[in-house]
Amino acid sequence: MPLPDGDAADRFQPFRPGLVRLAYRMLGSIAEAEDVVQEAYIRWHQTDRTMIREPGAFLSKTVTRLCLDILKSARVRRETYIGPWLPEPVLETRDEDEMSEDLSMTLMLALERLSPLERAAFLLHDVFGLGFDEIAATLERDPAAVRQLAARARRNVRAERPRYAIDREEGERMTDAFLAASRSGDLTALRNLLAENVVAYTDGGGIRNAALNPLFGVRRVSSFFGGVARKSAFAVPPVLYRGLINGLPGYVTLEKDGVVQTTAIDIEDGRIVGVYIVRNPEKLGHLSDLIGSGTLS
């Protein structure tokens, strides 16, 4: 028989942050990650916990399998997604700094390109430190096959990991300069900030205006932001937050239509090599609660 409710909740709570991190890395969605962890808790509560020797392994297995089920349908949704897909932005705030660890936008996009099984094998082994025998039981695969899955995934994501940490002051300086140049229409200043091989992604999900394809190169990217500045009459929107977004320097703005927008920039050798903008309101709902509570600053 399951143990009392209080025991279930008390024993589950220490695992919750790590389970949310695992589910978010698998799914790229805060809302779906929280739903998965809640479902894992329900299953944990309904299980005879006296038979579980390693609660962490049981819960990681449960969350992973739930995520794999969601990813089967997510693949179909991604194929019909309008424009570039970016993960839901995660901010580093005073109340939620554990989620920013190793969640760079480039790494999340690299994980998105993996198969669900490759993603699970890589995350469980390389990020969360589980052994291959344990992962094999979770994925219902042979340990040798799991090693191959993890190795393939590792090769694909290795190049996407940040090569060095951005100094916080440099990040703030660059984001402030990018915001000013991109919204004022100062193309000379903007081009001086951008690397020649810069790429910009704008995720509107077909709900808000955004570029339908990634923009490559300094000329295309600067021209795009020049057009955005003209359409907004060169107004600089209110900034609700400055800090890390998925491990990258960035900011949250309140646009003229009253909806929040996140912008993160990737910096290498003093130039911006990547711009990641999330405009899809379905991916920004969790930020509204932070704004309403005054957590963003």
Buried (B, 14 or more C-beta within 10 A) or exposed (E): EEBEEEEBEEBBEEBBEBBBBBBBBBBBBBBBBBBBBEBBBEBBBEBEBEEBEEBBBBBBBBBBBBBBEBBEEBEEEEEEBEBBBBBBBBBBBEEBEEBBEBBBBBBBBBBBEBEBBBBBBBBBBBBBEBEBEBBBBBBEBEBEBBBBBBBBBBEBBEEBEBEEEBEEEEBBEBBBBBBBBBBBBBBEBBBEBBBEEBBBBBBBBEBBEBBEEBBEBBBBBBBBBBEBBEEBEEEEBEBBBBBBBBBBBBBBBBBEEEBBBBBBBBBBEEBBBBBBBBBBBEBBEBBEEBBEEEBBE
